[in-house]
Amino acid sequence: MQRTRMTDYNEAHAAFEWSLPDAFNFGGDVIDKFAEDPNRLALIWCDGDGAERRFTFADIRRLSNRFANLLRQHGVAKGDRVVVMLPRIPEWQIAMTGCLKLGAVPIPCITMLTEKDIAYRVGHSGAVAVITTGDNAAKFNDDAKFRLQCAVGAGKGWLDFATAIAAQPDEFDPVHMDIEDPAIMYYTSGSTGDPKGVTHAARSLFAWRVSAWHWLDLNETDVMWCTADTGWSKAGTSVLFGPWSVGATVLFYDGPFDPRGRFDLLAQYGVTVFCAAATELRRLVLEDISGVDLSALRQTVSAGETVNPDVIERWTALTGTPLLDGYGLTEILMVILNYPALPVKPGSMGKPLPGTDIAVIGDDDQPLGPGAIGRLVIRLPHPQLMHGYWNDPDLTRAAFVEVGGIRHFITSDVVSVDEDGYVFYQGRADDVINASGYRIGPLEVENALMAHDAVLECAAIGSPDVDRGEVVKAFVVLNDGFTGNDALVARLQDHAKQITAPYKYPRRIEFVDDLPKTTTGKIQRGELRRREDEQSHS
């Protein structure tokens, strides 16, 4: 499968064909390949105190070989699960790559997990080894029978990472990985029920490069900075697998969120492609960046939650560069995207990635026409799709549906597609508001409110109503300098009526200090609905 640069979206999508190797080991087939050039820079790490470390691909090859040897020495083998719970430090890339070279299945986890969260993941996955920091070692149950406990920094009863790998050989032969062998596991946020272990095969790690080609538009000379946390699947595609599959350099920052500091880092390290969540971007567009040199920055991308059109316009005006929103989910990663070669429609998450075909279906599982709101499904086979939910065949089977005699994956997201093929996100299947028989996507309301200067962020849900069944209610976080009162409620309502259809305006508005979010920064509308339901029955 050869890369071709997209100059026309329709031509690129029509011409694309998936072509996968019979076997693929990311560590051996990507890292070791680029390591043949001893000077090719792979990683720039820095922190909030100004410390900096740089690693070539040759450095990553050598250090990941040592970690793979350490795992093998302690009885970890191909197919075994390994918890990798590290912050944004180079040891994360080294450990992840070392696991992949051995054929062990890394489970990336954010460091904010509690003891209970960790115990569930360890027990559910049957993990046999763990690498974390000394500060987080105490979160792991002493009763867990790990073959290897390794910590970056001191940890009582744990091997010290630096000391342990220093004693290992520099050479390691990456194991053979059939394209269908399990390669990595991500746990979802668990907004309903226990978290699900989303298991991806080696083919996914290979296929994720396609979004790096067409969405990130990366090449070997680029410097990519993605602010995603290490436990998010987004870090996989935009910190590890995407940039390094094309030989790009990655900037990895470990420090507090400082809006002005973000721009200073972009300038200091000549970042060409920047990736940040909508939550960050909403704060960044408020900054005065006079005197900051962003001449190297070519484009910015975002995923995980929809970027409101107003934020996109402000970002472009502020930086002079495009902001390309994208859609993906843990089970398949990035599949609907905006591209440098495709004109952006405000509010749209773009069009399907080359190699991806979608449908929008109704409650009867039949396709819907342009403009209709329905469930998004993705046509199969698709090499980016998960191997399945770990140890849950029933849940895995329930994730598929036949549409026109063809198997599709159910995303549980609700969208509409216009006559030009642009996809518009409307929310999760259970987020759609039904007011007096009208189906209203929360994003339509939120986008309208976000265009008002008073609104920093907001979330819309259906609030129980005796007469209408539901009415639109918005929870609004205000920008500094604004006070929530009845007069502002009226102004926001009038503003929404001017931007979207009048029946969609929020009949109820509540001002709040913050919104409930998952660890990946997605707004939890379900939690807001739960609170609203409790209040309506009290």
NUSE-255614 format. One record per residue (C-alpha): residue in three letters; x, y, z. Coordinates in steps of 0.05 Angstrom, whole numbers, padded with zeros to 5 digits, always signed. Layout:
# residues N
ALAXYZ/...
This chain:
# residues 538
MET+00000+00000+00000/GLN+00035+00062-00026/ARG+00022+00132-00002/THR-00007+00181-00051/ARG-00018+00254-00033/MET-00091+00275-00033/THR-00103+00332-00081/ASP-00176+00316-00095/TYR-00218+00281-00042/ASN-00267+00246-00088/GLU-00211+00218-00132/ALA-00171+00195-00071/HIS-00230+00160-00039/ALA-00251+00125-00103/ALA-00180+00102-00120/PHE-00160+00077-00051/GLU-00153+00002-00037/TRP-00129-00030+00027/SER-00068-00074+00020/LEU-00042-00106+00083/PRO+00021-00147+00095/ASP+00013-00218+00122/ALA+00052-00199+00184/PHE+00068-00133+00219/ASN+00108-00115+00281/PHE+00108-00040+00292/GLY+00172-00041+00332/GLY+00211-00080+00280/ASP+00178-00057+00216/VAL+00174+00018+00233/ILE+00221+00037+00289/ASP+00279-00007+00269/LYS+00271+00014+00197/PHE+00278+00088+00212/ALA+00334+00073+00261/GLU+00378+00054+00202/ASP+00390+00130+00197/PRO+00427+00142+00262/ASN+00412+00217+00261/ARG+00337+00215+00248/LEU+00303+00251+00306/ALA+00243+00213+00335/LEU+00225+00248+00400/ILE+00234+00315+00435/TRP+00212+00313+00508/CYS+00206+00373+00553/ASP+00172+00391+00618/GLY+00144+00451+00654/ASP+00210+00465+00688/GLY+00247+00472+00622/ALA+00283+00404+00622/GLU+00292+00372+00554/ARG+00313+00304+00526/ARG+00320+00284+00454/PHE+00318+00214+00423/THR+00334+00189+00354/PHE+00299+00129+00325/ALA+00364+00092+00338/ASP+00358+00110+00411/ILE+00286+00085+00413/ARG+00308+00021+00379/ARG+00363+00007+00429/LEU+00322+00025+00491/SER+00260-00012+00469/ASN+00303-00073+00454/ARG+00328-00071+00525/PHE+00258-00066+00553/ALA+00235-00124+00509/ASN+00293-00165+00536/LEU+00273-00146+00607/LEU+00202-00169+00596/ARG+00226-00235+00567/GLN+00275-00246+00624/HIS+00216-00242+00672/GLY+00174-00292+00635/VAL+00130-00245+00595/ALA+00115-00273+00526/LYS+00076-00260+00463/GLY+00003-00248+00477/ASP+00013-00231+00551/ARG-00019-00166+00574/VAL+00023-00110+00604/VAL-00004-00049+00639/VAL+00034+00014+00617/MET+00013+00070+00664/LEU+00061+00127+00653/PRO+00054+00203+00644/ARG+00081+00240+00584/ILE+00153+00218+00591/PRO+00198+00182+00540/GLU+00194+00118+00580/TRP+00123+00112+00554/GLN+00145+00106+00481/ILE+00202+00060+00501/ALA+00157+00013+00541/MET+00102+00013+00489/THR+00151-00003+00433/GLY+00186-00056+00474/CYS+00120-00091+00488/LEU+00102-00090+00414/LYS+00170-00119+00394/LEU+00159-00177+00442/GLY+00087-00187+00419/ALA+00062-00171+00488/VAL-00003-00132+00489/PRO+00006-00063+00522/ILE-00053-00033+00559/PRO-00040+00043+00561/CYS-00072+00074+00623/ILE-00075+00146+00647/THR-00041+00160+00714/MET-00104+00189+00744/LEU-00135+00120+00751/THR-00153+00100+00822/GLU-00136+00035+00857/LYS-00205+00008+00839/ASP-00197+00027+00766/ILE-00130-00008+00762/ALA-00154-00070+00799/TYR-00211-00078+00749/ARG-00165-00071+00688/VAL-00113-00119+00717/GLY-00165-00171+00736/HIS-00206-00165+00672/SER-00146-00168+00625/GLY-00105-00218+00664/ALA-00045-00172+00660/VAL+00021-00205+00681/ALA+00066-00144+00683/VAL+00063-00070+00698/ILE+00106-00008+00687/THR+00088+00056+00722/THR+00121+00111+00763/GLY+00145+00104+00834/ASP+00091+00152+00857/ASN+00037+00108+00827/ALA+00065+00040+00847/ALA+00025+00039+00912/LYS-00040+00039+00872/PHE-00027-00033+00850/ASN-00052-00088+00894/ASP+00003-00127+00929/ASP-00037-00190+00919/ALA-00032-00185+00843/LYS+00017-00238+00819/PHE+00057-00197+00768/ARG+00117-00229+00735/LEU+00147-00159+00729/GLN+00135-00096+00769/CYS+00177-00039+00741/ALA+00176+00034+00762/VAL+00206+00098+00734/GLY+00235+00125+00798/ALA+00237+00091+00866/GLY+00181+00043+00884/LYS+00183-00003+00944/GLY+00194-00074+00921/TRP+00194-00052+00848/LEU+00250-00055+00796/ASP+00277+00013+00778/PHE+00266+00023+00703/ALA+00332+00056+00686/THR+00374+00007+00727/ALA+00337-00053+00700/ILE+00342-00037+00626/ALA+00415-00015+00633/ALA+00432-00087+00649/GLN+00398-00114+00586/PRO+00428-00126+00516/ASP+00419-00074+00462/GLU+00396-00126+00410/PHE+00329-00160+00404/ASP+00296-00195+00346/PRO+00223-00172+00341/VAL+00175-00231+00343/HIS+00133-00251+00284/MET+00064-00219+00288/ASP+00010-00245+00242/ILE-00035-00189+00219/GLU-00092-00215+00262/ASP-00051-00225+00326/PRO-00075-00182+00385/ALA-00028-00123+00391/ILE-00057-00070+00438/MET-00115-00060+00485/TYR-00151+00004+00506/TYR-00203+00009+00560/THR-00261+00055+00543/SER-00285+00109+00591/GLY-00341+00064+00616/SER-00397+00116+00614/THR-00445+00058+00621/GLY-00426-00004+00659/ASP-00355-00029+00669/PRO-00301-00006+00621/LYS-00294-00048+00558/GLY-00227-00077+00537/VAL-00222-00057+00464/THR-00170-00103+00433/HIS-00137-00086+00367/ALA-00098-00132+00322/ALA-00032-00117+00288/ARG-00070-00097+00225/SER-00099-00036+00262/LEU-00029-00011+00280/PHE-00011-00016+00206/ALA-00075+00015+00180/TRP-00075+00076+00226/ARG-00021+00107+00183/VAL-00073+00124+00131/SER-00103+00179+00174/ALA-00032+00205+00186/TRP-00025+00210+00110/HIS-00090+00245+00093/TRP-00114+00280+00157/LEU-00050+00298+00194/ASP-00015+00304+00126/LEU+00050+00285+00159/ASN+00118+00273+00126/GLU+00188+00259+00150/THR+00205+00333+00160/ASP+00147+00348+00206/VAL+00146+00361+00281/MET+00081+00337+00310/TRP+00053+00355+00378/CYS-00009+00321+00404/THR-00030+00338+00475/ALA-00071+00274+00487/ASP-00058+00236+00551/THR-00019+00171+00545/GLY-00079+00127+00563/TRP-00122+00153+00506/SER-00127+00117+00440/LYS-00117+00186+00408/ALA-00045+00184+00435/GLY-00036+00120+00397/THR-00054+00150+00330/SER-00026+00220+00339/VAL+00033+00210+00387/LEU+00059+00140+00371/PHE+00034+00102+00310/GLY+00014+00159+00264/PRO+00075+00205+00267/TRP+00127+00150+00273/SER+00097+00109+00216/VAL+00118+00165+00169/GLY+00184+00181+00205/ALA+00161+00248+00235/THR+00189+00278+00299/VAL+00143+00280+00360/LEU+00142+00335+00413/PHE+00122+00307+00481/TYR+00107+00357+00536/ASP+00098+00338+00609/GLY+00073+00397+00648/PRO+00014+00439+00670/PHE-00036+00468+00621/ASP-00017+00540+00608/PRO-00053+00572+00548/ARG+00003+00622+00532/GLY+00055+00568+00546/ARG+00024+00524+00492/PHE+00038+00578+00440/ASP+00108+00589+00466/LEU+00123+00515+00457/LEU+00094+00514+00387/ALA+00141+00570+00369/GLN+00202+00545+00407/TYR+00202+00476+00375/GLY+00177+00495+00306/VAL+00116+00450+00310/THR+00085+00441+00242/VAL+00023+00400+00260/PHE-00013+00410+00326/CYS-00068+00367+00356/ALA-00109+00388+00416/ALA-00178+00372+00445/ALA-00235+00421+00437/THR-00233+00436+00511/GLU-00162+00463+00504/LEU-00176+00501+00440/ARG-00235+00537+00470/ARG-00186+00568+00520/LEU-00129+00578+00471/VAL-00170+00622+00424/LEU-00179+00673+00481/GLU-00104+00686+00484/ASP-00066+00747+00459/ILE-00007+00717+00422/SER+00024+00781+00397/GLY+00098+00770+00384/VAL+00093+00694+00380/ASP+00124+00665+00317/LEU+00079+00610+00290/SER+00108+00611+00220/ALA+00125+00537+00223/LEU+00054+00516+00241/ARG+00019+00488+00180/GLN-00045+00461+00209/THR-00082+00440+00272/VAL-00128+00381+00282/SER-00175+00360+00337/ALA-00215+00299+00356/GLY-00250+00267+00416/GLU-00306+00319+00420/THR-00335+00365+00367/VAL-00301+00432+00357/ASN-00354+00486+00351/PRO-00352+00527+00287/ASP-00339+00591+00326/VAL-00276+00561+00356/ILE-00252+00539+00287/GLU-00262+00610+00260/ARG-00226+00642+00319/TRP-00167+00593+00314/THR-00157+00606+00241/ALA-00161+00681+00252/LEU-00112+00677+00310/THR-00060+00631+00279/GLY-00072+00638+00204/THR-00075+00563+00198/PRO-00134+00514+00187/LEU-00165+00474+00243/LEU-00188+00406+00217/ASP-00238+00370+00262/GLY-00242+00294+00259/TYR-00283+00236+00285/GLY-00261+00169+00312/LEU-00275+00122+00368/THR-00234+00073+00408/GLU-00261+00013+00369/ILE-00236+00037+00301/LEU-00200+00104+00312/MET-00202+00160+00259/VAL-00252+00147+00203/ILE-00288+00212+00186/LEU-00244+00273+00177/ASN-00231+00340+00146/TYR-00171+00343+00100/PRO-00125+00397+00074/ALA-00150+00383+00003/LEU-00224+00387+00023/PRO-00262+00452+00035/VAL-00287+00455+00106/LYS-00361+00462+00121/PRO-00373+00495+00189/GLY-00399+00444+00239/SER-00381+00384+00197/MET-00332+00330+00219/GLY-00315+00320+00146/LYS-00320+00260+00100/PRO-00301+00186+00107/LEU-00227+00169+00105/PRO-00205+00135+00040/GLY-00219+00061+00051/THR-00280+00077+00094/ASP-00353+00073+00073/ILE-00410+00092+00119/ALA-00486+00090+00124/VAL-00537+00127+00166/ILE-00593+00081+00188/GLY-00659+00089+00224/ASP-00690+00047+00279/ASP-00709-00006+00227/ASP-00636-00013+00206/GLN-00652+00015+00137/PRO-00611+00070+00104/LEU-00636+00142+00110/GLY-00631+00197+00059/PRO-00591+00262+00060/GLY-00605+00307+00119/ALA-00639+00254+00161/ILE-00613+00241+00231/GLY-00596+00168+00246/ARG-00545+00119+00272/LEU-00476+00119+00241/VAL-00451+00051+00218/ILE-00386+00033+00182/ARG-00382-00018+00127/LEU-00340-00080+00137/PRO-00289-00108+00129/HIS-00246-00052+00154/PRO-00174-00064+00178/GLN-00176-00009+00230/LEU-00233-00043+00267/MET-00220-00075+00334/HIS-00208-00149+00342/GLY-00264-00148+00393/TYR-00281-00133+00465/TRP-00235-00173+00510/ASN-00269-00235+00538/ASP-00338-00211+00518/PRO-00363-00246+00455/ASP-00435-00226+00468/LEU-00418-00152+00470/THR-00375-00160+00408/ARG-00431-00194+00369/ALA-00479-00138+00389/ALA-00434-00086+00357/PHE-00453-00107+00286/VAL-00514-00101+00242/GLU-00533-00123+00171/VAL-00550-00065+00125/GLY-00572-00085+00055/GLY-00542-00154+00066/ILE-00473-00125+00084/ARG-00443-00127+00154/HIS-00432-00060+00188/PHE-00402-00037+00254/ILE-00449+00003+00299/THR-00416+00066+00327/SER-00473+00086+00374/ASP-00465+00157+00349/VAL-00520+00196+00314/VAL-00504+00237+00252/SER-00533+00267+00189/VAL-00502+00271+00120/ASP-00517+00328+00073/GLU-00525+00324-00003/ASP-00451+00337-00013/GLY-00431+00278+00031/TYR-00408+00319+00092/VAL-00422+00286+00158/PHE-00450+00325+00217/TYR-00446+00297+00288/GLN-00510+00301+00328/GLY-00490+00265+00391/ARG-00491+00196+00421/ALA-00552+00153+00406/ASP-00580+00169+00475/ASP-00562+00243+00470/VAL-00614+00262+00418/ILE-00670+00306+00447/ASN-00742+00291+00429/ALA-00782+00354+00441/SER-00856+00352+00419/GLY-00837+00300+00367/TYR-00778+00340+00340/ARG-00711+00305+00341/ILE-00657+00355+00361/GLY-00583+00340+00362/PRO-00548+00372+00423/LEU-00491+00398+00379/GLU-00539+00442+00340/VAL-00558+00478+00404/GLU-00487+00479+00432/ASN-00458+00507+00369/ALA-00509+00564+00369/LEU-00493+00582+00441/MET-00418+00577+00432/ALA-00422+00633+00380/HIS-00441+00681+00437/ASP-00384+00719+00470/ALA-00409+00701+00540/VAL-00403+00626+00531/LEU-00338+00588+00546/GLU-00369+00519+00539/CYS-00437+00487+00544/ALA-00477+00423+00540/ALA-00549+00412+00518/ILE-00595+00356+00541/GLY-00668+00338+00541/SER-00702+00360+00606/PRO-00767+00325+00626/ASP-00829+00367+00612/VAL-00902+00350+00624/ASP-00928+00383+00561/ARG-00873+00369+00510/GLY-00842+00305+00537/GLU-00774+00340+00535/VAL-00750+00410+00526/VAL-00680+00433+00509/LYS-00639+00452+00570/ALA-00569+00481+00566/PHE-00516+00481+00620/VAL-00470+00540+00608/VAL-00401+00557+00633/LEU-00389+00632+00625/ASN-00327+00669+00603/ASP-00295+00716+00653/GLY-00331+00783+00658/PHE-00401+00755+00649/THR-00453+00743+00704/GLY-00508+00691+00699/ASN-00576+00723+00708/ASP-00645+00725+00677/ALA-00625+00779+00629/LEU-00567+00737+00602/VAL-00613+00677+00596/ALA-00659+00717+00551/ARG-00602+00743+00509/LEU-00574+00673+00499/GLN-00643+00646+00480/ASP-00653+00702+00429/HIS-00583+00690+00402/ALA-00597+00615+00392/LYS-00662+00630+00356/GLN-00624+00674+00307/ILE-00573+00620+00290/THR-00613+00556+00289/ALA-00686+00536+00279/PRO-00728+00570+00333/TYR-00757+00504+00359/LYS-00686+00483+00379/TYR-00671+00541+00425/PRO-00658+00523+00499/ARG-00721+00537+00538/ARG-00682+00526+00602/ILE-00612+00550+00617/GLU-00571+00536+00680/PHE-00505+00570+00693/VAL-00452+00524+00722/ASP-00379+00529+00742/ASP-00358+00467+00701/LEU-00386+00408+00662/PRO-00377+00334+00680/LYS-00327+00302+00633/THR-00295+00235+00621/THR-00220+00227+00633/THR-00212+00239+00558/GLY-00246+00306+00562/LYS-00313+00287+00531/ILE-00374+00321+00561/GLN-00417+00271+00599/ARG-00487+00290+00577/GLY-00512+00226+00608/GLU-00490+00250+00677/LEU-00526+00316+00666/ARG-00589+00277+00645/ARG-00584+00235+00708/ARG-00580+00296+00752/GLU-00638+00328+00715/ASP-00681+00266+00722/GLU-00666+00263+00797/GLN-00684+00336+00804/SER-00750+00327+00766/HIS-00771+00269+00812/SER-00750+00304+00877/
